[in-house]
Amino acid sequence: MEVVDGSIYVLQKHELTQLTDVDGDGVMDEYKVICDAWGASDDFHEFAFGLVYKDDHFYITLSMAMRLLSTDRQLPDRGRTLKISKDGSIERLDYGLRTPNGIGVGVDDELFLTDNQGQWLPANKLIHIQKDNYNGMAWGLSAAQEQNPPVASPPAIWLPDNEIGNSPSEPILMKDGPYKGQMLHGDVSNGGIKRDFLEKIDGQYQGVVFRFSQGFTAGVNRLVWGPDGALYVGEVGMVGGWSWKENQFGLEKIKFNGKSTFEMLSIKAKPDGFEISFTEPLKKEGLNTVLDELVIEQYRYEATAAYGGPKLDLETLKPTDIKLADDGMKIELKIPGLKENNVVYFNLPIELKSNTGSSLWSSEAWYTLNKIPK
């Protein structure tokens, strides 16, 4: 739902509807169809996800059907992001999405979505929405496109399955606090909230995902900032299926308490390695010995018709040089052998401490290295 100029807009599976209370008695008198121009059948998996209102337009994403016969084609606009005006006209943005359960305004006031692992998706994704962009799910291609398929754009961040994602959901921008300018997204069956740091290399977003918060009652599906500055967390699940510990629902909120948490703040790609920034200065004594235990791996994914996919060309990397900044807030790693279009996994040793003796809140990070900066 979105409230725009006092009217409530509701996205349903088959249409975008405006609700109007004409006489002001608190009961909706009019249900007006704004747009119902996309295809929808009785397939259980044809979800409509959203709703985002930005710059006088609504934005929605449509998932693929899952139980059609192999000879059938997807209905119009399945696997797309749609931009809808108040008069109901549609602009088709990207295509090749599978189950994009979550769309939101993020970094640089740009639109992002998450997509779920499955056929043609070897892992989950955080995607920057771009006009005419193909995201890799081949089921929605036309017969002509199948003969000469387009090249799929890589996601901004891969979310490896069973590690940091199983069913990622709505992304949202952090507007205040120590992580201002970064993004969060939930996960229905991996549980909890993840944190995303993005940077632009050669005009395209790429970045790193961290764990952020855990311990919610059920799987995290929707996130919204409240007027009290708290983050409200909407939770869903199903028994025997997509869920966090088989819990079916929850509504909770979290609020920044003003205290620092010792963890990685960001990871940035460099021409010869990476720069890892922290929220607190590192303890210098014995640091080199500790960092000898640093684990770095890289691997790539390849989209196929199979459900999900393995890590390909998995290898362990070793830094040849580690430099600590004078203020202790960042380390620079020179890492030979890095390859573009790979995921780089970091696992910092648990012995790493801050100046005040704090241990890391989370030691792991997954950076999507689409491009190595020049």
VEXBAFI-878043 format. One line per field, with one value per residue (C-alpha): residue in one letter; chain; x negated, y, z; residue number from 1. Coordinates in steps of 0.001 Angstrom, whole numbers, plus 500000, padded with zeros to 6 digits. Last residue first. Example, Ala and Ser with C-alpha at 12.3 -4.5 7.8 and 13.67 -1.06 7.14 Angstrom:
BEGIN
residu = S,A $
chaine = A,A $
xx = 486330,487700 $
yy = 498940,495500 $
zz = 507140,507800 $
num = 2,1 $
// end
This chain:
BEGIN
residu = K,P,I,K,N,L,T,Y,W,A,E,S,S,W,L,S,S,G,T,N,S,K,L,E,I,P,L,N,F,Y,V,V,N,N,E,K,L,G,P,I,K,L,E,I,K,M,G,D,D,A,L,K,I,D,T,P,K,L,T,E,L,D,L,K,P,G,G,Y,A,A,T,A,E,Y,R,Y,Q,E,I,V,L,E,D,L,V,T,N,L,G,E,K,K,L,P,E,T,F,S,I,E,F,G,D,P,K,A,K,I,S,L,M,E,F,T,S,K,G,N,F,K,I,K,E,L,G,F,Q,N,E,K,W,S,W,G,G,V,M,G,V,E,G,V,Y,L,A,G,D,P,G,W,V,L,R,N,V,G,A,T,F,G,Q,S,F,R,F,V,V,G,Q,Y,Q,G,D,I,K,E,L,F,D,R,K,I,G,G,N,S,V,D,G,H,L,M,Q,G,K,Y,P,G,D,K,M,L,I,P,E,S,P,S,N,G,I,E,N,D,P,L,W,I,A,P,P,S,A,V,P,P,N,Q,E,Q,A,A,S,L,G,W,A,M,G,N,Y,N,D,K,Q,I,H,I,L,K,N,A,P,L,W,Q,G,Q,N,D,T,L,F,L,E,D,D,V,G,V,G,I,G,N,P,T,R,L,G,Y,D,L,R,E,I,S,G,D,K,S,I,K,L,T,R,G,R,D,P,L,Q,R,D,T,S,L,L,R,M,A,M,S,L,T,I,Y,F,H,D,D,K,Y,V,L,G,F,A,F,E,H,F,D,D,S,A,G,W,A,D,C,I,V,K,Y,E,D,M,V,G,D,G,D,V,D,T,L,Q,T,L,E,H,K,Q,L,V,Y,I,S,G,D,V,V,E,M $
chaine = A,A,A,A,A,A,A,A,A,A,A,A,A,A,A,A,A,A,A,A,A,A,A,A,A,A,A,A,A,A,A,A,A,A,A,A,A,A,A,A,A,A,A,A,A,A,A,A,A,A,A,A,A,A,A,A,A,A,A,A,A,A,A,A,A,A,A,A,A,A,A,A,A,A,A,A,A,A,A,A,A,A,A,A,A,A,A,A,A,A,A,A,A,A,A,A,A,A,A,A,A,A,A,A,A,A,A,A,A,A,A,A,A,A,A,A,A,A,A,A,A,A,A,A,A,A,A,A,A,A,A,A,A,A,A,A,A,A,A,A,A,A,A,A,A,A,A,A,A,A,A,A,A,A,A,A,A,A,A,A,A,A,A,A,A,A,A,A,A,A,A,A,A,A,A,A,A,A,A,A,A,A,A,A,A,A,A,A,A,A,A,A,A,A,A,A,A,A,A,A,A,A,A,A,A,A,A,A,A,A,A,A,A,A,A,A,A,A,A,A,A,A,A,A,A,A,A,A,A,A,A,A,A,A,A,A,A,A,A,A,A,A,A,A,A,A,A,A,A,A,A,A,A,A,A,A,A,A,A,A,A,A,A,A,A,A,A,A,A,A,A,A,A,A,A,A,A,A,A,A,A,A,A,A,A,A,A,A,A,A,A,A,A,A,A,A,A,A,A,A,A,A,A,A,A,A,A,A,A,A,A,A,A,A,A,A,A,A,A,A,A,A,A,A,A,A,A,A,A,A,A,A,A,A,A,A,A,A,A,A,A,A,A,A,A,A,A,A,A,A,A,A,A,A,A,A,A,A,A,A,A,A,A,A,A,A,A,A,A,A,A,A,A,A $
xx = 458648,461426,461928,465426,468189,466584,469552,468335,469552,468797,468194,466910,470077,470390,466593,465110,464664,461347,461571,459055,461122,460376,459628,459455,462554,460490,462085,464026,464127,465800,465098,467848,466610,467444,463918,461009,458617,455310,453134,454572,453151,455237,455745,456945,459259,460114,456739,456177,452827,454355,453344,451595,451774,449545,449383,452991,453863,456617,458524,460200,463661,463753,467564,469870,472849,476237,479866,482615,481237,481902,478428,476907,473199,471777,468246,465792,463400,462133,460499,459849,457872,455794,452599,454660,454224,450437,450420,452656,450531,450883,452713,456210,458506,460254,464080,466782,464423,463272,461967,460035,459673,457175,454900,457072,459192,462650,464292,465476,467655,468468,466895,467838,467617,471067,471348,474121,476811,479685,480826,484417,485924,489548,491612,494558,494630,496106,495865,493081,491654,488132,487844,490200,490577,492078,493382,495417,495486,493815,494320,492753,493224,490372,490824,487594,487796,487430,490666,492455,491864,489323,490609,489415,491268,490638,488518,489066,490561,489968,486921,483589,481203,479662,477066,475252,473066,473437,470852,470793,471443,473246,472401,470991,467453,467382,470142,470238,472752,472847,475697,476849,478854,481939,483076,484155,482689,486325,488023,485004,484824,483018,480939,479203,476250,476377,476301,474693,473494,476909,479407,481115,480586,482288,484695,484617,487669,487139,484437,485471,482515,479769,476523,475061,477743,477771,475133,476510,474921,474688,475174,476521,474789,476419,477746,476618,479615,480740,480486,482918,484690,485118,487194,489488,489945,488072,490013,488641,485026,484387,481152,481626,482090,481967,484225,484267,482256,483319,480253,480420,479769,479578,480127,477970,477698,480700,481691,484240,484138,482681,484874,484685,484163,485024,483409,484624,482254,482413,478580,478658,482066,485706,487432,488577,489094,490054,488575,489411,487897,486775,485825,487132,486338,488421,491818,493706,497400,500302,502822,503748,501766,498672,497286,493640,493379,490517,490668,490668,494174,495055,497412,498279,495477,495361,496634,494717,492988,496347,497085,496591,494137,495583,492967,492922,494163,492461,494161,493375,495902,495307,495479,491733,491682,494389,493294,495755,494438,494683,497275,497224,497836,496783,500190,501022,504670,503698,502347,501087,500497,502890,504771,504139,505783,508922,511087,512595,514995,516851,514130,515460,514023,517048,515297,518022,515889,513598,511460,509507,507254,506492,503460,504447,504106,502104,503186,501417,503339,503421,504827,505725,504683,502354,500606,500824,499052,500000 $
yy = 501296,499876,496096,495463,492999,492296,491271,491460,488933,489705,487691,488544,489812,491789,491764,491586,494642,495239,499049,499435,497010,493305,490661,487235,486137,486110,487949,485948,487605,486224,487695,487060,487075,489025,490460,488374,488915,487057,489223,490702,493884,494580,498042,498274,500861,502748,502484,506253,505778,503390,499727,498140,494480,493178,489959,489076,485391,484050,480770,479412,478447,478132,477786,478106,475868,476746,477400,475377,474281,476266,477754,480971,480781,481881,482893,482222,484027,483202,485236,483917,486101,483962,485922,488926,487974,487876,491216,492756,491674,495077,497452,497190,498342,501701,501595,501377,499642,500223,497453,498573,496019,494690,495914,498424,499008,497680,499109,497231,499057,499463,496224,495649,497066,498319,501936,503102,505596,503249,502841,501591,498203,497373,494202,492648,488868,486074,482425,480835,477744,478388,481307,480493,479305,475853,473317,475837,479176,482500,486246,489239,492996,494954,498567,500575,503242,506972,507788,508620,504992,503724,500750,497169,494213,490447,489436,485763,485195,486140,488304,487271,488689,492010,493280,490550,492044,492486,494065,496180,496799,499580,500465,503704,502373,501438,502788,501829,499927,498864,496467,495415,492235,491799,488597,485223,482904,482001,485375,487619,491339,494180,497099,499874,502200,505989,506416,503396,505268,506857,508332,507701,503951,503110,500165,496888,494575,490812,488168,484494,482259,484743,485309,481804,479314,480837,483393,486954,488400,492186,494812,492047,491065,492094,489256,489027,488837,485492,484862,482036,482549,486224,485351,483043,485809,485690,485417,482033,483141,484620,486574,490145,491887,495692,497750,500653,499994,498706,498087,494442,492653,488983,485426,482644,480413,482209,480636,478455,479280,481963,484914,488491,491693,495148,498562,501998,504966,507924,507917,504698,503145,503460,500093,496914,493559,490038,489890,486255,485476,488633,488664,492141,495821,498992,498682,501968,501656,504126,503988,507669,507859,506706,503162,502076,498301,496009,492756,489004,488537,491442,489517,485916,483361,480941,477381,474430,473740,473440,476259,475634,478381,481698,484443,487362,490905,494026,497342,501041,503854,507240,510903,511128,508043,505716,502180,499277,496605,492998,491414,487644,485112,482078,480512,480265,481408,483742,487274,489324,493036,495850,496111,499784,502518,500514,502602,501266,503924,504417,503607,503957,506584,508875,511377,511493,510320,507876,506793,503587,503468,500034,498634,495351,491570,490379,493368,496675,499051,502842,504859,508471,511439,512937,509566,506802,503653,500000 $
zz = 487294,489439,489280,487917,488847,492205,494355,497975,500582,504248,507426,510923,512596,515824,516035,519537,521750,523513,523628,520816,518770,518622,515973,517646,515714,512540,509608,507043,503630,500496,497060,494510,490926,487785,487684,488926,491846,491493,493717,496916,498418,501514,503003,506596,508072,511260,513040,512861,511128,508597,508861,505874,504844,502032,500025,500771,500280,498040,498287,495173,493945,490166,490199,493200,492515,491021,491746,490075,486703,483526,483853,485191,485980,489296,490240,493012,495334,498795,501562,505089,507539,509913,509176,510241,513907,513662,511891,514560,517541,519191,516858,518349,515580,515658,515753,513040,510661,507081,504803,501715,498930,496391,493604,491729,494864,495764,498861,501954,504453,508145,509340,512951,516470,517489,518655,520937,519995,520844,517234,517123,516320,515684,515658,513835,513530,511461,510417,512425,510747,512148,509711,506876,503314,503641,506150,508145,506372,507021,507421,509194,509023,510651,511728,511852,514518,513843,515692,512417,511389,508875,506882,506316,504781,504576,507566,508438,511885,515528,514948,516457,513872,512943,510453,508505,505813,502036,499761,496659,493013,491210,487621,486157,485709,489415,491653,495338,497421,501084,501916,505396,506073,508274,509959,508647,506043,505309,504794,504318,504997,503277,504529,502644,503170,503024,506803,508478,511594,512194,509769,506417,506047,502740,502348,500433,500563,500542,500223,500110,500928,501684,503591,503723,502678,499166,498307,498011,494857,494947,492220,490005,486773,483503,481362,477754,475425,474011,470256,469480,472812,471966,468900,470910,473495,476784,480042,481034,480580,484040,483418,484565,481226,481545,479280,481788,484926,488342,490530,491616,494927,494022,495231,493834,490756,489236,485890,487743,491429,493709,494672,493418,495386,494109,493797,492731,492792,495199,495252,497341,497935,496971,497314,495635,497311,496430,492919,492155,488724,486936,483235,482465,483105,482710,481062,481088,481848,481601,484420,484759,487993,486123,486316,486092,485724,486777,484862,485406,484014,481729,479432,480388,480521,477647,477547,476149,479476,481187,483622,487315,488307,487101,487032,489442,488807,490174,490980,490703,491045,489480,490518,491249,493481,494819,495674,496147,495787,494634,492313,492707,489957,492013,492678,488977,488627,485782,485573,482621,482983,482061,485343,486105,488170,489001,491319,494552,495828,499082,501593,505138,507496,507231,504955,502283,499331,501138,498186,497547,494466,493005,491185,489553,489162,492141,494212,494790,497020,496748,499640,498924,501071,498472,498076,500686,499502,500000 $
num = 374,373,372,371,370,369,368,367,366,365,364,363,362,361,360,359,358,357,356,355,354,353,352,351,350,349,348,347,346,345,344,343,342,341,340,339,338,337,336,335,334,333,332,331,330,329,328,327,326,325,324,323,322,321,320,319,318,317,316,315,314,313,312,311,310,309,308,307,306,305,304,303,302,301,300,299,298,297,296,295,294,293,292,291,290,289,288,287,286,285,284,283,282,281,280,279,278,277,276,275,274,273,272,271,270,269,268,267,266,265,264,263,262,261,260,259,258,257,256,255,254,253,252,251,250,249,248,247,246,245,244,243,242,241,240,239,238,237,236,235,234,233,232,231,230,229,228,227,226,225,224,223,222,221,220,219,218,217,216,215,214,213,212,211,210,209,208,207,206,205,204,203,202,201,200,199,198,197,196,195,194,193,192,191,190,189,188,187,186,185,184,183,182,181,180,179,178,177,176,175,174,173,172,171,170,169,168,167,166,165,164,163,162,161,160,159,158,157,156,155,154,153,152,151,150,149,148,147,146,145,144,143,142,141,140,139,138,137,136,135,134,133,132,131,130,129,128,127,126,125,124,123,122,121,120,119,118,117,116,115,114,113,112,111,110,109,108,107,106,105,104,103,102,101,100,99,98,97,96,95,94,93,92,91,90,89,88,87,86,85,84,83,82,81,80,79,78,77,76,75,74,73,72,71,70,69,68,67,66,65,64,63,62,61,60,59,58,57,56,55,54,53,52,51,50,49,48,47,46,45,44,43,42,41,40,39,38,37,36,35,34,33,32,31,30,29,28,27,26,25,24,23,22,21,20,19,18,17,16,15,14,13,12,11,10,9,8,7,6,5,4,3,2,1 $
// end
